[in-house]
Amino acid sequence: MILDSSFIIDLLQGRNAQALERAHELDAKFIQRAISSVTAFEVWKGIARTGNSHEKEKVERLISSLIIYSFGIEEGKIAAYIEADLEKRGEIIDLEDIFIAATAIHQRETLLTKNQKHFRKIAGLNIETY
């Protein structure tokens, strides 16, 4: 399962009971957890903006416990087709979300996200929410 930035941020903040419950559920079921390198970028961007060293340590611990899928050429191809399809339909979403979706599709993984509004627009993407 690929974890979206929204899930990672909710876990780090520790205030979303549904995210914490879902994390425990994934652990109990021994579900492999991964993120896209784009998610790592989004999370680190937030840390860089705040400069909070305590949060930096939490991010380091969490990200080091996950599989990281790099955004490469195949993901780039998939992302290009996703964006073209969305543009044709007049449904624009953030490029980072397209890149994360392309990673999940390429890896044949389900994406766990709170952001159904954007991700449900992408054909061929399996999503779960919390």
RODO-2510 file (C-alpha; in nm, 4 decimals, decimal comma):
residues 130
     n   res          X          Y          Z
     1     m     0,0000     0,0000     0,0000
     2     i     0,1298     0,3449    -0,0911
     3     l     0,0649     0,6134     0,1674
     4     d    -0,0247     0,9594     0,0395
     5     s     0,1161     1,2789     0,1841
     6     s    -0,2139     1,3502     0,3610
     7     f    -0,1840     1,0245     0,5569
     8     i     0,1820     1,0802     0,6441
     9     i     0,1114     1,4342     0,7649
    10     d    -0,1859     1,3167     0,9719
    11     l     0,0334     1,0469     1,1309
    12     l     0,3108     1,2923     1,2096
    13     q     0,0710     1,5415     1,3650
    14     g    -0,0943     1,2638     1,5675
    15     r    -0,4284     1,4431     1,5836
    16     n    -0,6309     1,2407     1,3330
    17     a    -0,7779     0,9423     1,5140
    18     q    -0,8818     0,7733     1,1891
    19     a    -0,5269     0,7939     1,0496
    20     l    -0,3808     0,6520     1,3704
    21     e    -0,6393     0,3732     1,3730
    22     r    -0,5683     0,2927     1,0077
    23     a    -0,1926     0,2822     1,0771
    24     h    -0,2507     0,0304     1,3582
    25     e    -0,4715    -0,1727     1,1257
    26     l    -0,1988    -0,1824     0,8574
    27     d     0,0535    -0,2949     1,1176
    28     a    -0,1787    -0,5641     1,2560
    29     k    -0,2363    -0,7037     0,9061
    30     f     0,1350    -0,6838     0,8185
    31     i     0,0561    -0,4747     0,5109
    32     q     0,3663    -0,3469     0,3359
    33     r     0,3786     0,0340     0,3558
    34     a     0,5462     0,2535     0,0991
    35     i     0,5542     0,6107    -0,0243
    36     s     0,6454     0,7788    -0,3487
    37     s     0,9625     0,9859    -0,3537
    38     v     0,7223     1,2715    -0,4361
    39     t     0,5510     1,2230    -0,0997
    40     a     0,8914     1,2402     0,0674
    41     f     0,9486     1,5704    -0,1148
    42     e     0,6137     1,7122     0,0015
    43     v     0,6760     1,6138     0,3640
    44     w     1,0343     1,7452     0,3650
    45     k     0,9164     2,0690     0,2018
    46     g     0,6903     2,1253     0,5019
    47     i     0,9761     2,0570     0,7428
    48     a     1,2112     2,2883     0,5515
    49     r     0,9583     2,5692     0,5759
    50     t     0,9091     2,5338     0,9512
    51     g     1,2650     2,4500     1,0526
    52     n     1,1301     2,2431     1,3435
    53     s     1,4084     2,0031     1,4506
    54     h     1,1714     1,7873     1,6621
    55     e     0,9473     1,7335     1,3587
    56     k     1,2547     1,6568     1,1479
    57     e     1,3417     1,3659     1,3761
    58     k     0,9857     1,2310     1,3558
    59     v     0,9943     1,2506     0,9763
    60     e     1,3327     1,0746     0,9635
    61     r     1,2032     0,7899     1,1826
    62     l     0,8797     0,7465     0,9910
    63     i     1,0237     0,7673     0,6400
    64     s     1,3091     0,5308     0,7266
    65     s     1,0486     0,2672     0,8180
    66     l     0,8847     0,2795     0,4734
    67     i     0,9665     0,1520     0,1276
    68     i     1,0374     0,4464    -0,1027
    69     y     0,9356     0,4164    -0,4681
    70     s     1,1305     0,6550    -0,6879
    71     f     0,9605     0,8594    -0,9569
    72     g     1,1293     0,7390    -1,2738
    73     i     1,0745     0,7235    -1,6485
    74     e     0,7833     0,4770    -1,6395
    75     e     0,6049     0,6802    -1,3738
    76     g     0,6721     0,9875    -1,5882
    77     k     0,5022     0,8282    -1,8884
    78     i     0,2002     0,7285    -1,6831
    79     a     0,1815     1,0764    -1,5293
    80     a     0,1876     1,2381    -1,8742
    81     y    -0,1135     1,0333    -1,9835
    82     i    -0,2964     1,1029    -1,6578
    83     e    -0,2433     1,4767    -1,6950
    84     a    -0,3482     1,4725    -2,0626
    85     d    -0,6663     1,2830    -1,9729
    86     l    -0,7489     1,5209    -1,6876
    87     e    -0,6872     1,8254    -1,9097
    88     k    -0,9209     1,6862    -2,1787
    89     r    -1,1908     1,6544    -1,9155
    90     g    -1,1153     1,9968    -1,7657
    91     e    -1,0179     1,8442    -1,4326
    92     i    -0,6897     1,9929    -1,3180
    93     i    -0,5181     1,8654    -1,0025
    94     d    -0,1756     1,9262    -0,8482
    95     l     0,1165     1,7751    -1,0387
    96     e     0,2444     1,6162    -0,7171
    97     d    -0,0833     1,4248    -0,6890
    98     i    -0,0512     1,3090    -1,0496
    99     f     0,3059     1,1920    -0,9816
   100     i     0,1997     1,0040    -0,6667
   101     a    -0,0905     0,8419    -0,8542
   102     a     0,1405     0,7414    -1,1398
   103     t     0,3743     0,5779    -0,8900
   104     a     0,0883     0,3797    -0,7344
   105     i    -0,0390     0,2695    -1,0765
   106     h     0,3094     0,1658    -1,1924
   107     q     0,3694    -0,0302    -0,8718
   108     r     0,0167    -0,1829    -0,8905
   109     e    -0,0467    -0,0612    -0,5379
   110     t    -0,3487     0,0897    -0,3681
   111     l    -0,3101     0,4513    -0,2550
   112     l    -0,4205     0,5366     0,0992
   113     t    -0,5326     0,8998     0,1070
   114     k    -0,7684     1,1464     0,2653
   115     n    -0,7761     1,3398    -0,0638
   116     q    -1,0446     1,1503    -0,2529
   117     k    -1,1506     1,4656    -0,4361
   118     h    -0,8376     1,4681    -0,6533
   119     f    -0,7439     1,1031    -0,6710
   120     r    -1,0847     0,9617    -0,7653
   121     k    -1,0570     1,1526    -1,0950
   122     i    -0,7687     0,9292    -1,2073
   123     a    -0,8623     0,6243    -1,4137
   124     g    -0,6953     0,3005    -1,3122
   125     l    -0,5990     0,4186    -0,9636
   126     n    -0,7161     0,2142    -0,6655
   127     i    -0,7674     0,4274    -0,3568
   128     e    -0,8659     0,3687     0,0020
   129     t    -0,9464     0,6366     0,2533
   130     y    -0,9589     0,6730     0,6282
***
